[in-house]
Amino acid sequence: MNPMTRRERRVPKLMRFQPSVKGIQSKRIIAGACASIRPASLALCVALIGAAPAWAEGIWTPYAAEAIEHNSDVFDLTKSGPEPVGSNGPSFADTSFDTRAGIDGIYLLDQQKFFATAEFRHFNYENYSLLDHNEVLLDGGLSWKLSHALDGAFEYRHEERMVQFLDLAASTQLTLESDDIATASVNFNVTPEWRVESRARDRVLNSPRTDTPGLSLHEDSIHEELRYLGLSNLSAGVEAEYLEGRYNHDPTALTPDYHQFTLGFASNYLVSGFTSFSGNLGYTRRTDPTNVGLSAVTGAIGYQHSITGKTSMNLQISRNASTYVTTGGNELDTAASLTLTWQASYKIAVKGGYSYTNSKYPQTPDGNVVINRVDHFQIANAEMDYQVLRWFAIRPYVRYQTRHSNDETYTFTGTVVGIEFLAKEPRGPTATVR
């Protein structure tokens, strides 16, 4: 065997980055990251490059990572069907080499906080080279505060990514989508005990599929909450959200539009420095022209607890109504997850977790008929974060996932094993200009 295998050639040469980048150096780094981005993403890059001198006294943190990952069922296919054929022969499995490079920054101006992230990803597959692709993430915004009574935030996020195969029906084709989300919030402390929180969100998802090449989704929502802060360690209130969405393509293929309203109660309770609760409980009603709609009790409960000085747990239970983009239908997810973390030393942290999700898709198309599809999805995972050096970390991980559905097309079982190498200088104190 050739002593210099492909895998060995792919292992990156890691290098130490400087924690701060100023002036023209900032421009060059951002411009390099933008060079591989499609034209639709260039606008934010231009804004970041132009703003580099003004951010010269902030903290820019470059980073790079390489992961080697083996997936026993890369297409999330049922094993009862035939094996797909790749360049190395038929197999459900494949090994990929995932590269990430990016830069993030924070800048404080009095009480205002500017933040931005630009990240480029490349995925290379050994057997199924048709899955090779690039991804992009751009995120930026401002957390602002005008007084002790008035604050808020603006954020814009653009991501170009692969559609996960578990969201597709027995597909072996690469599908890319772009997701643009703009969020704005305003919060007002009416009195020291009462706070009003308002948030508006706009989302445009372009997710072409084989059978619906023009598939796109546009959602707008507004969220209002009245919260009481007058009790020690406890905040509670009422919240309401209205959401409307529309599919922008042939209305005969999928439900063209829908409306959703949620009303509920929310609270956060800090028992001590070691234990906290958060939760909300409400009712969601969703309507669309098919009259199928969806109505359900929804909410979430979170429990965080430090068991010892080195061990902690995080328990999450939720029930949410959402949009199932693949069929343009409704989705109701009931989920529970538990994560345990053990901080073995200041360099080593070990995490393990388990999650279960019950998903219901009423009136899902299945050939020439429709069914009430029900999925049971389980994930067990473990990972270890090892901070080898101040700027260099290694993360081995393993994940087992299985989904059983009353539609056999969506049933699969797979194991993912990988290791990630990350080079990133820890962020130092952020500069503040007054």
N, C-alpha and C positions, 0 to 999 in steps of 0.2 A: 504494500500500500504506500502511496505517496506520503512521505512524512509530513507534508504541508497540506492537510486536508482543507476542504472548503470551509468547514466550521472554524478551523484555526485561523484561516485568513480573515474570517469575519469578526473575530474578537477585536474590539477597538483598542487603540492606543489611548489610554486615559491621560489627561493632562490637567494640571492645576490652573484654575481660573483666578483672576484677580477679583476681589470683592466689589470694586467700584470702577465704573467706566464713565469717562467724561467727554464732553464736547464732541469732536469729530470722530473719536473712537466709538462713541455710542451710535453715531449715524452709520458707520461702517458695519457694525454688528447687526443692527436692525435691517439694513439694506440687504445684507447677505441672507438673512432669514427670509426676507420677502422675495428673493429672486426666484424661488420655486413655487410661489403662490399664484393661483389662477387670477385673471384680471378682476374678477368680482371681489377679491379680497384686498386689492391694492390700496383702496382708499384709506383704511385705517393705518396701513404701513406708512403711507405718505405723511399722515398726521403725526405718527410717532417720530419719524425722522425729523420732521420740521420742529418738533417740540424738544428734541434732544438737548440743545443748548440751555433751554429754560430748566431742564431737569438735571443739569450738570451737577448740582449739589445734592441730588437725591441718591438713592442706592439702586444701582443696576446690578442684577445677579444673573450671569449666564450659567447655563447648565447643559449637560449632555448625558445621555444614558443609552445603553445597549442591553437588550434582553434576548435571550435564547429560549424559545418556548416550544414544547412538543405537545400537540393536541391529538388525543386518540380518535376524535371524531370532529375534524375541522369544519365539516359542513352541517353538523348537528342533524345527521340523518338517522332514520330508524335502521337497525341492523338487519331487519327482515328483507330489505331491498338489496339490489346489486351494489357492489363497491364501485365508486367512481374511478376513472382511469386518469392518472397523471403522467408526467414525463418519466417517472421511474416505475410505472406499472400501476395496477389497481390497488387502492388502499383507502380506508376511511381516515387514516392518520396523516399528519404532516408536521414538519418542524419549520418554524419561522424565526427570522432574525429581525427584531424590531428596534429601530433607531429613533431616538428623540433628541432634539436640540432646541434650545429656546433661551429666552431671557425674560425676566420679570423685574419690575421696578416699583418703588414706593417713594413718594415725595410729599412732605408735609409743609403746608403753608399756613402758619398759625393753627387754626382748628380744622383746616380743610385737608383731606387726604386724597391724593391722586394715586391711582394704581393702574398697572398695565402688564399684560403677559402676551408674548408672541412665541408660538411653538410650532415646529415643523417635525413631522413623523414620516418615516419610511418603513414599509413592511415588505420583506422578501421571503418567499416560500420555496422550500427545496423541491417538493414534488409537484405542487400546483402553482406553477409560475404565473398563470393567468390571474392569480389573486394578488400579485405584486401591485402595490399602490402607495400613494402619498396621502397624508392627511395634514390639515392645518387647523390651528386654534389661535384666535385673536380675541383678546378680552381687555377691556379698559373701562375706567369710570372714575367717579368722584364721590367720596363720602363727605358731605358738607354739614356745617353747623354754623348757624348765624347767631344763636344765643342759647342760653340754657333751656329755652322753651321751644325752639324751632330747629329741626335738623332733617336730613334726608339723604338720598343717594341717587346717582344716575349710573347706569351700567349698560354697555353694549357688548354682546358676545357673538362671535361668528366662528362656526366650526364646519369643516369639511371632513367627512368620515365615511367608513364603510358601514353599511347596514348589517347588523348582526344576523347570522344565518338562522338563529333561533326565532327570528321574526319573519322568516320567509318559509314557504311551503316547499320542502324537498328541492331546494335550489342549490346549484353548484356554480352559479355565475356571480361574478363580482358586481355589487351594486353600491354606488356611492351616492351620498346625499349631503346637502348643505342645510345648516340650521342657523338662523339669525334671530336673536332674542334681544329686545331692548326693554329695560326696566327702569322705572322712575318711582321714587317714594318720597313722601313728605310726612313728617311726624310732628305733632304739636302737643306740648304739655299745657293743657287748659288750666290746670291747677297742679300743685305738687303731687296730688293723689290721682289725677285723671289724665290720661294720654290718648290722643287720637292718632291712629296710624293708617295711612292711605298708600296704596301701591297700585300702579298701572303697569301692564305688561303687554308687549306686542311680539308675536312670534310668526316667522315665515319659514316653513319647512319645504324644501324641494327634494322629493324622494322618489325619483322615477323607478318603476318596476317593469319587469318584462311584459306583463299583460296590460299595464297602465303606464306607458312611458312619460306621460305628462303629469303624473301625480304630484300635487303640491297642496299644502295646507296653510291657511292663514288664521291665526287665533288672536283675539284681543280679550283681555280680562281686567277687571278692577276689583281690588280687595280693600275692604274697610274694616277697621277694628277699633273698638272702644275698650280700653284697658284700665283697671283700677290698680294703683300702686301703693295704696295706703297701709297695707299689712306687711309686717316684717317678714322678709324672705319669700313673700308670695305676691304674685301678680296674676290677675284674672280678668276676663272680659268676654264680650260677645264679638263675633266676627261674621261678615257676610262677603260672599264673592259671586260676581256674575261673569260668565265666560261665554263668548260666542265664537264659532269657528266655521270655516267654509273651505270645501275642496274646490280648487280652481282647475277643473278640467271637465270632461264629458260627464254631465250629471246622471246619465243612464248607467255609468259604471259603478259609482259609489254614492252614498248619501251626500247631497251637495252642501248641506249646512246643518248646524245644530246649536242649541242653546243650553246652558247649564247654570243652575243657581244652587249655592250652598249656604246654609245658615247654621251656626254652631256656637259653642262655648270653648274658650281656650284658657289655659293656666300654666304657670311655671312656679315650682316650689323648690327652694333650696333648703333641704333639711339641715345640712351642715356643710362643712368644707369637703366632706367625703361623699355625700349623697345628694342627688337632685332628681326631681320629677318634672316632666313636661307632658302636656297632653291637650287634645281638643276632641270634641264630640259634637256631631251635627247631623244634618240631613241634606242629601244631595238629590236634586231632580234634574234629569237630562232629557230634552225633547229633540226630535228630528222629524223630517217629513214622512219617514216610514211608519211612524206611530209606534215603533218598537220601544224607543226611549230607554230610560233607566232611572229607577228610584231606589235609594238605599240609605241606611244609616252609615255614615262615614266618620272617620276620625283617626287619631293616632295617640299612642302612649309611649313615652320614653323614660327609661330608668337607668341612671348612671350611678355606680357605687364603687368606691375604692375599698376592696376587701382587706388588703394589707397595704403597707407602704410601697410595695412593688407590684401588686396585683389589682386589677380593676375589671369591671364588667359593664357591658352596655346592652340593655335589652330594649328592643323596639317592636311594637305591635301596631299595625295600621290597616285601614280599609279605605280604598280610594276608587273613585270613578274617573275614567279617563278615556282617551280616544285610541282605538286600535287602527293605526294608520294603514296597515297592509290591506284590510278589507273595508276601511272607512266605517267601521262599526263602533260599538260601545264595548268597554272593558271594565270589569269590576274585580279588583285585586284585594285579597285578604292575605296579609303577610305577617310573619313573626321571625325575628332574627336575634341571635345572641352572639356577642363577641367578647372573648376573654383576652386580656393583655397582661403579659408578665414582663416587667422591666428587670431582666436578669442582672444587668449592670448598666453603667452609664453608656456603654457601647452596644449592648445587645438588648433587643426587645423581641419577644415572641408573641404572636397573635394566632388565635384560632377562633373559628366561627362556624355557625350553622344557620341556615335560613330556609323557611318553607313558605311558598306562595301558592295560594289557590286562586286561579284566574278563570273568570266566566266571560264568555263572549256570546251574548244572545243573538240568535238569528244570523249565524255565520254561514256564508256561502260555502257549499261543499259539492262541487260539480253542478248538477242541475237542481239540487235541492239545498235547503238551509237547515242547519242543526244548531242546537244550543251547546256549543263546544265548552268543555271544562278541562282545564289543565292543572296538574299537580307538579310543581317545580321545586326541587330540593338542591341545595348547594352546601357542601362542607369544604372548608378551606383552612389552610394553615400557612404561615409565613414567618420568616425571621429577618429582622433588620439589624445588620451588623455594620456599625460605623467604624470602618477600618482606620481611617484617618479623618481629620477634621473636615476634609473636603471630599472624601471618597467613601461610598457605602456599597454594600453588597446585600441583595435581597433575594434569597431562594424562596420559592413558593410552590404550593400544590393545591389544586382545586378539583373536586369531584362534583359533577352535576348530572342530574337525571330529571327527565320530564316525562310524565305519563299523561296521555290525553285520550278522550273518547274518540278523537280523530287520530287514527294510527299514524298519519302523515307527520304529526308533530311530536311523536314519542321518540326519545333518544337518550343515550347515556354516554358520557365522555369524561375523560380525565385530562387535566392540563398540568404539566410540570414545567417549571422554568426557573431561570435565574436572571436577575437584573443587576447591572453595574451602573452606578450613578456617580457622576462627578459634579459637585456643586459646592461653591464656597458658602459657608454659613453667613447669613445676613447680619451685618453689624448694626450699630445704632443709626437710626434714620435721621438725616439732616433736617433741621427745622428752620424756616425763615420767617421772621416776624416783622 
